[in-house]
Amino acid sequence: MSVIQTIRNKYGKIAGGLIALALIGFIISDANNGSFGNFFRGNDNTVLKVNGDKVDPKEYQEHVKEYETLYSMFNKNNPLDDATRSQMNEQVIQMIIYEKLVNEQCDKLGIMVSAKEIEDMTYGENADPIVRQFQFGGQQIFVNQQTGQFDPGAIKQFEKAMADDPSQDPSGGKLIEQWQTVKAYVKRMARVNKYNSMFAGAVYVPSFMAKKHVNEQNSQASIRYVKVPYSVIADNDVKVTDDEIKAYMQKHAAQYETEQETRTIEYISYDIVPAVADTARQVDMLQEIKGDFAAAKDNKTFVNSKSDETNAFNEAYMNKRTFMSRYADTIMSLPVGEVFGPYYESGTYRITKVIDRKTLPDSVNLKHILVFTKTQGQDVRGDSAAKSRLDSAIALIKGGAKFDSVAAIYSDDGGSKDKGGEYWFTLQQRPTISKEFGDFVFEGKTGEEKTVSVKNDNYSGYHYIVILDQKGTAPAVQLGTVAKILAPSDSTDKAIYATANEFAGKNTTAALFDEAVKKQNLDKRIGDNIKENSFSITGLGSAREIVRWAYKGNIGDISQVFQLGDQRYVVAKIAGTNPKGIPAITAANRPMLEMKVKDEKKAEAIIKKFGSAGSLDGIATASGQAVQQADTVTLGAAYVNGLGYEPKVVGYAFNAGFQPNAVSPGIKGQGGVYFITVLTRNIGNVDASLMNAIMPQQRMQLEGQLRNSITQSLQQNMTKKADVEYNTDNF
């Protein structure tokens, strides 16, 4: 005990200090790996900075979520593909930047959005367009069931119903979440929209400008011309130096100047495509089930269970016009029950069975009156009341009343009641309409009429139908097709990856990369104009990881293997960096720039060679071209029938200093040099009474165009002048 007591007395404080240090070290270590890691490491977790204002990952993700919600809302909840997602992310970043800049300006100007304004935007008669169009699964939510128009009262009814009983949301909470996201978006964008409106609202087109526009639209000239294409001079006869290309870019700086740094990569793409063994496997699988398919009684279940395509079975009957297959003639001539294939079409191997054969019209014209008992899950009227209503309508028609007038009063079908209940349906559309309806109109006869009862997920009720006409009656077949998607197997995928990985592992420098490309005769491709905030690369599509890598490395760096979806493996080299301003000449942009300079030189040579011929006929003979004529050259349009987009030709045709029947100097155009002669020139001078009649519409049109232009240029110009810093690691 005395020994233990001695240790306590002499070393207790030391031991306590060591324990305290250990605890502090543990806390620091944990914090370094947790939410306080950035604080201890000094890392910047911002996504970007706009004039010093930071955007953190949470704010960025909120914007992304809003855009994804809006996409889902207007695309019936269809999933985002990689290309659309990349484009969306770039739009999100641009919108975040613009929003920060607008808020900065609004703070200086004292522009605010009140709570009352937000309330009106969300619940008012003139709610924000996104609120008015709010939909889920392709169906608008806030509409009056009777009129089909936006009903602001439906919004609070919806919110109350969902708050009282969330189980009413058939999507399991997604509908409510989507609505909350839309409300947040409307509130956040209110200030931006107000700022934009301030500029757009200042647009005014004076009368003299509107009149000038009308007169230009009514000014026409007739010209004869000779177009000498640039191709009359061979490309090899025109030499272009880098200095000439640089001078051309300086001359057209506004066209080529970039607002931020870009990078260029060279890359090898190893496409993930099926091997011969993959093809053989799919064919063998179809051969094995071919006999079972022929013997199957429940064709729908067999097709849907065996095919790689979702909901593969299609109940439609196909004729020779609608069955789009290179094997249509062969398949349609087979007896019922026979199976054709395997055959390759539309990226799949297939076997197709002839299930049934009938003689059917290709299209049907009809009139109908529909009386609902239920629609969109909501009861409308009782069964007996519906029958009675339809019987009354039929009685009126039988009594001599016009079908159109009766349909307008009695029919519940908003899509046809204003057109007398009339529809045209094609054979291809038959599966999309109610079965009972389709069976009668396609298998009945012209002139027949019938009342049919319909019950499905969308609506229930009674149709009174009259078949007006049937066209294109011909043999038609119902088919069942089992499709196996031709895709690479895991072993094929691994073999392709191994090839890409071997290339990346052996060729770790720019010199080795270039040498291997040449030695193996590989298809080296170029990705240029890659910005730090890009999510896609031309030729590769969605490629954010490659962009991130390209901005971390240096010229000549070779990447590891990148996998882009299930389409390809990529090994890349950083080929160049281009500071903002006029870009450097690279292997990627030189061909295009060289062609531009060559066209300039060719134009000078053509004008010098043929411009002194004295007449259009002389120029045509000397250049081997034809004299042509354009009779509808309009001053208010840069496009000319037969010539295309040639604004300089249009301008010269109306040049007051250029006299009719004279030959113009050579005019450098898009595809060649033009020599023209004006035959007639009629300057528009619209009658005063007609001008007064059309002026309001013209002014409205011009002001609308200016407003759109201002809104777009406002964002571009403000962003261009802003100080934006990107942190690519945190995108």
C-alpha positions, 0 to 999 in steps of 0.5 A, spaced: 500 500 500 505 504 501 508 503 494 501 505 491 501 511 495 507 513 493 506 513 486 499 517 487 503 522 491 509 523 486 506 521 479 498 523 480 499 530 477 503 527 471 498 521 470 492 526 470 496 531 465 497 525 460 490 523 461 487 530 459 492 530 453 490 524 450 482 526 451 484 532 447 488 528 442 481 524 441 477 530 441 481 533 436 482 527 432 474 526 432 473 533 430 478 533 424 474 527 421 467 530 423 463 536 422 469 540 425 474 537 420 474 543 416 475 548 422 481 544 424 484 543 417 483 550 415 479 547 409 474 551 405 468 547 404 464 553 400 462 551 393 463 558 390 464 565 392 460 571 388 464 577 390 466 574 396 459 572 398 460 564 400 455 559 397 456 552 402 454 545 399 447 546 403 445 552 399 447 549 393 444 542 394 437 546 396 438 549 389 439 543 385 433 539 389 429 545 387 431 544 379 430 537 380 423 538 383 421 542 377 424 538 372 420 532 375 413 536 375 413 538 368 416 531 366 411 526 369 416 524 374 420 521 369 427 520 371 433 524 370 438 522 365 446 524 366 446 529 360 440 532 363 443 532 370 449 535 367 446 541 364 441 542 370 447 543 375 450 548 370 444 552 370 443 551 377 450 554 378 449 560 373 442 561 377 446 561 384 451 567 381 445 571 378 441 570 385 447 573 389 448 579 384 441 581 384 440 580 392 447 585 392 444 590 388 437 590 391 440 591 398 443 597 395 437 599 392 432 598 397 428 593 393 424 588 398 419 583 397 413 583 402 410 578 406 403 580 402 407 579 396 409 572 397 402 571 399 399 573 393 404 569 389 403 563 392 395 563 394 392 569 390 388 570 383 395 572 379 399 567 383 406 565 380 406 561 373 409 555 377 404 555 382 398 555 377 401 550 373 403 545 379 402 538 377 404 531 379 404 525 375 402 530 369 396 532 372 394 539 374 393 539 382 390 546 383 384 546 378 377 547 378 374 540 376 368 543 373 372 549 368 379 546 368 381 552 370 386 555 375 383 555 382 387 559 388 382 556 393 384 549 391 391 551 394 389 552 401 384 546 401 389 542 399 394 544 404 388 543 409 386 536 407 394 534 407 395 537 414 389 533 417 390 527 413 397 526 410 395 519 408 391 522 402 397 523 399 397 517 394 405 518 393 407 517 400 409 524 401 412 526 395 406 530 393 407 534 399 414 535 399 414 537 392 409 542 393 413 545 399 419 545 395 415 549 389 413 554 395 420 555 397 422 556 390 417 561 389 419 565 395 426 565 394 426 567 386 421 573 388 426 578 389 430 576 382 423 576 378 422 583 381 429 585 379 428 583 372 421 586 371 424 593 373 428 592 367 423 589 363 418 594 365 422 600 362 421 597 355 418 602 350 418 602 343 416 609 340 411 609 334 417 611 329 420 605 331 414 600 330 413 604 323 420 603 321 419 595 322 412 595 319 415 598 313 422 594 313 417 588 313 414 591 307 420 593 303 422 588 298 427 587 292 428 582 286 435 581 285 440 577 280 446 574 283 452 570 282 455 566 288 462 564 287 463 559 292 470 558 296 471 551 294 473 554 287 480 555 290 483 549 293 484 549 301 491 547 299 493 553 295 491 557 301 497 557 307 495 560 314 500 562 319 499 562 327 500 570 326 494 570 321 490 566 326 491 570 332 490 577 328 483 574 326 481 572 333 483 579 335 479 582 330 473 578 332 475 578 339 467 579 342 466 572 338 472 568 341 474 572 348 472 567 354 470 570 360 474 564 364 479 560 364 478 553 360 482 547 359 483 542 353 484 534 354 486 529 349 483 522 351 482 515 349 475 512 349 474 505 351 467 504 349 463 498 353 460 494 347 458 487 347 462 482 345 461 476 340 460 471 346 454 476 348 451 476 342 451 468 342 448 468 349 442 472 347 441 468 341 441 462 345 436 464 350 431 466 345 432 459 341 431 456 348 424 459 349 422 459 342 418 453 343 415 455 349 412 461 346 409 458 341 405 453 345 403 459 350 396 460 352 397 467 356 401 471 351 401 477 355 404 474 361 409 470 357 412 476 354 412 481 360 416 475 364 421 473 359 422 480 355 428 485 358 423 491 356 418 494 361 411 492 359 413 489 353 406 486 351 402 491 346 395 489 345 395 494 339 393 491 332 398 492 327 398 493 319 403 494 314 403 501 315 404 501 322 408 495 323 415 499 323 420 493 322 424 491 316 421 484 317 414 486 317 412 483 310 415 476 313 412 476 320 405 479 317 404 473 312 405 468 318 400 463 320 397 465 327 401 461 333 407 461 329 414 465 332 419 468 328 426 469 330 431 470 333 432 477 329 436 483 331 432 490 331 433 496 335 438 494 339 435 488 341 435 480 339 427 478 338 422 473 337 415 475 335 409 471 335 403 472 331 397 472 336 391 474 332 389 476 325 383 481 323 381 486 318 381 492 321 381 500 319 387 504 319 383 510 322 376 511 325 372 518 325 366 518 330 362 522 334 360 521 342 357 523 348 360 521 355 357 522 361 361 521 367 359 517 374 366 517 376 373 521 374 380 521 377 377 517 383 372 522 384 364 521 384 360 525 379 353 522 379 350 515 380 349 510 375 342 511 374 343 519 374 348 518 368 344 513 364 338 518 365 342 524 362 345 520 356 338 517 355 335 524 354 341 526 350 340 520 345 332 522 345 334 529 343 338 527 337 333 521 335 328 527 335 332 531 330 336 535 334 343 537 332 349 532 335 353 538 336 349 542 340 347 536 344 354 534 345 356 541 347 350 541 353 350 534 355 357 531 354 363 531 360 368 530 355 372 537 355 376 534 349 371 534 344 364 537 347 366 543 343 367 540 337 361 536 336 364 530 340 368 528 334 374 524 334 379 521 329 383 515 332 388 511 329 389 504 329 396 505 333 392 509 338 387 504 340 390 501 346 390 508 349 383 509 349 378 505 353 377 497 351 370 497 350 370 504 346 376 501 342 372 495 340 366 498 338 369 503 333 374 499 330 370 492 329 363 495 328 361 498 321 360 505 319 354 508 321 353 504 327 351 507 333 352 504 340 351 505 348 357 502 351 359 502 359 366 504 361 370 503 367 377 504 368 382 507 373 381 514 369 374 514 369 367 511 369 361 512 365 357 511 359 358 513 352 353 514 346 358 513 340 356 514 332 361 511 327 362 516 322 367 513 317 373 508 317 379 508 312 384 504 310 381 497 312 386 492 311 389 485 314 392 487 321 395 482 326 396 482 334 403 481 335 407 479 342 415 480 342 420 477 347 426 482 346 433 481 349 437 487 350 444 486 347 449 488 353 456 487 355 456 481 360 461 482 366 466 479 363 466 483 357 466 489 361 472 487 365 476 485 359 475 492 356 477 495 363 483 491 363 485 494 356 484 501 359 487 500 365 493 497 362 494 503 357 493 508 363 498 504 367 504 503 362 503 510 359 504 515 365 507 521 361 505 525 355 510 522 351 509 515 352 501 517 351 502 520 345 507 514 342 502 509 344 496 512 341 501 512 334 503 505 335 497 502 337 493 507 332 488 509 337 483 514 336 485 520 340 479 525 341 480 532 344 475 535 349 476 543 349 473 549 352 472 545 359 470 550 364 472 549 371 464 549 373 463 545 367 459 538 368 460 535 361 465 535 356 463 535 348 464 528 346 463 525 353 457 528 355 456 528 363 464 528 366 464 532 372 470 527 375 474 528 369 473 536 369 475 536 377 481 532 375 483 536 369 483 543 374 487 539 379 493 537 375 498 540 370 499 540 362 502 533 361 498 529 366 495 522 365 489 520 368 487 514 371 481 510 368 475 514 369 468 510 368 463 514 365 456 511 366 455 504 363 458 507 356 465 507 356 472 508 360 476 514 359 484 515 359 485 522 359 491 527 358 491 535 360 493 538 353 492 545 355 490 551 359 487 557 356 487 563 361 481 568 360 481 572 354 483 570 347 484 563 347 491 560 345 491 556 338 490 549 340 489 542 336 482 542 337 480 549 335 486 550 329 482 547 324 476 551 325 480 558 326 484 556 320 478 555 315 475 562 317 482 565 315 482 561 309 475 564 307 477 571 308 483 570 304 479 566 298 474 572 298 479 577 297 482 572 291 475 571 288 474 579 288 480 580 285 480 575 280 472 576 278 470 582 280 473 586 274 468 582 269 464 587 268 457 584 268 454 578 272 454 574 265 461 575 265 463 573 272 458 567 271 462 565 265 469 566 268 467 563 275 463 557 272 457 559 276 450 560 274 446 567 274 440 566 279 435 570 281 431 572 288 425 575 287 423 576 295 429 579 298 425 583 304 429 588 308 426 586 315 429 579 314 436 577 314 434 570 311 433 569 303 430 564 300 435 560 295 441 563 299 440 562 306 442 567 312 446 572 308 444 579 311 450 583 307 447 581 301 440 583 304 443 590 306 446 591 299 440 590 296 437 596 299 443 600 299 440 607 297 447 608 294 447 602 289 443 603 283 439 598 280 442 594 274 449 596 276 454 590 278 456 590 286 463 589 288 464 582 291 460 581 298 463 576 302 458 571 305 457 565 309 459 560 303 462 564 298 462 571 295 456 574 292 456 579 286 449 582 285 444 586 281 438 589 283 432 589 278 427 592 282 426 595 289 420 597 293 421 601 299 415 599 304 410 605 305 404 602 309 397 606 308 396 610 314 389 607 316 392 600 315 398 602 319 394 605 325 390 598 325 397 594 326 401 598 330 398 596 337 400 589 335 407 590 332 409 594 338 407 589 343 411 584 339 417 588 339 416 590 346 416 582 348 422 581 344 426 586 347 423 584 354 426 577 353 433 580 350 434 584 356 432 579 361 437 574 358 443 580 357 442 582 364 444 575 367 450 575 362 452 582 363 452 582 371 455 575 371 461 577 366 463 583 371 462 579 377 468 576 381 466 568 381 471 563 385 469 556 384 471 550 389 471 544 384 472 539 389 465 541 393 461 541 387 
